[in-house]
Amino acid sequence: MFKPTIGLEVHVQLKTKSKMFCSCPVEFKAEPNSLVCPVCLGLPGSLPVLNRQAVEFTIAVALALHCQIQPFSQFHRKNYFYPDLPKGYQISQYDLPFSTDGYLLIETEEGEKKIGIQRVHMEEDTAKMIHGVSISRTSGYSLIDFNRSGVPLLEIVSRPDISTPQEATSYLSELRSILRTLGVSTANMEEGALRCDVNISLAGGTRTEIKNLNSFHSVRKALEYEIKRQEEILRGGGEVVQETRHYDERTGVTIPMRTKEEAEDYRYFPEPDLVPLKIEQTWIEEVKKRMPELPEEKRRRYRELGLFPAEAATLANNPELADFFDDCLSLGAPGKEVANLLLSEVLKFLNSRNLAITEVPLYPKNLVELVKILGKGEISSKIGKVVLEEMLQSGESPGEIIHKKGLSQISDSDQIRKWVEEVLRENPEQVNQYRQGKEQVFGFFVGKVMKLSGGRANPEILNNILKELLKKQ
Ligand SMILES: [Zn+2]
């Protein structure tokens, strides 16, 4: 068995109003090349000015990831030539990054696991290349959209603490949840707002890197493939070549892009047009005060209410559902019971229709009322499901629905006795079986009576009457 060691490098686009070093707006649906200026086009003589909001967002992310914000950090030029990089270099951070040495917590089957964060630093995005083929299909072409050039990016580098593809996607999911909770990024992988490179090695082998994975699915599949590929090489006595590989989503395999010998030398040097960064402690404190409750803290609070770790995680990682849950709690509802309904019936209803809880007319007040009605035994849990489904569609209160549809539980023992008598009369064979000791048929009678009552018979009274009448000869 070769134990995998996995590290993730994630790039996150920040949701600031303007770009990292100029005042062009950050917007992704605008006409190509309409949001540009001399700075983000890399024209000679233009000077970058650092975006204060981007720094503030980075402080929040660094704090949320338990990182040390460095008292002194610096921007560097990372030099390389590519058509999407008009300056011929990217402004990034190098040996003096913004923040270092943090961690985030993921849920695994063995409990919580700490994944170390090596660094979180700031840089700028490149322009976007669009590759196409001419109408005659005889020649290809490439277009460049500079709207993306200079959009603020965070680079978040994990330590190689991840051991399975599942842990890798858990890490990404937790990171995405943190970024969304902070409101600093849409963190949407499909739109490229969160991009992931992975590096992986097996015990006794060399590591490879897989670049530009753009979905959770790709991350998992690429890692699974790469683990198998490296395992086969090592088993056969071969050596894994240190290289960068590309994951092909269509075929599900990774293919070599470049080896270590071809690795680029970026000739980093300090960016002379930007002063080094010194972050005042008072600014950090201010940001800390304004930070919302993070998923990690939420999970802990929910677990204290008696929720299972997996339940707490599902709620905490779904901010809209968590807000709804918190509203129910503030109305004095018992957490466990509310969570049970939210995570079973409500989530099933939402998922099957691809809706968020904010898109259905379900209100915390009504759900809390339903929990109370169920708690008092006024309706059975089966009827509760019917009522809840109606609540999700009509927005009515459970009281209204129960009244309107005549769904309240029947505890009238005379009525229940009549039903039981009818069922026993109509099924003499089963009655005989029961009396000869085949007690399993008891459930059969309960089902029949429940059906007659439209699911409304009080189960306790029903059981008592049924036992009593079955005993009689
Ligand atoms: Zn600009």
Residues whose N, C-alpha, C, O or C-beta is under 5 A from the ligand:
A	BS01	ZN	C22 S23 C24 L35 V36 C37 V39 C40
